[in-house]
Amino acid sequence: MAQLYDAFTPLVLASLEEYGFCKPGEAGAFVEDHGLEIGGRLPTNTSGGSLSEAYVHGINLIIEAARARSAARLSTRCRARSCRS
């Protein structure tokens, strides 16, 4: 999962390439291939990002990363306690 600054749509493509998730020039194809979706190779801005959610400079990505970490820990704990048939 990645949380990228997306105040402007082209920033997502540039970020994917600059952070090394895609080779230069390949971000468009990565996105078209559903790579950013939940269940894709790199779920990105799972809260909807700054363009879809709310824009509070610098805080939204931190909040979403904390939510994802909490959900992952909770899922692990629940799995350990669940009944298996």
HUTAGI-V934051 format. One record per pair of residues at least 4 apart in sequence whose C-alpha atoms are under 6 Angstrom apart, sorted by sequence separation. I is the first residue (numbers start at 1). GAP is how many residues later the second one is. D is the distance in Angstrom with one decimal. If there is no record, write none. Layout:
BEGIN
i;gap;d
I;GAP;D
I;GAP;D
END
This chain:
BEGIN
i;gap;d
11;4;5.9
15;4;5.8
17;4;5.8
22;4;5.8
31;4;5.3
36;4;5.7
45;4;4.8
48;4;5.0
49;4;5.7
50;4;5.5
71;4;6.0
78;4;5.9
6;5;5.7
16;5;5.1
17;5;4.8
22;5;5.7
30;5;5.5
31;5;6.0
35;5;4.6
38;5;4.8
48;5;5.6
50;5;5.1
6;6;5.7
16;6;5.8
17;6;5.6
35;6;4.9
36;6;5.1
37;6;4.9
17;7;5.4
35;7;5.6
36;7;4.5
36;8;5.1
13;14;5.4
1;41;5.3
3;41;5.6
1;42;4.8
2;42;4.7
3;42;4.8
1;43;5.7
7;43;5.8
6;44;5.8
7;44;5.9
3;58;5.6
END
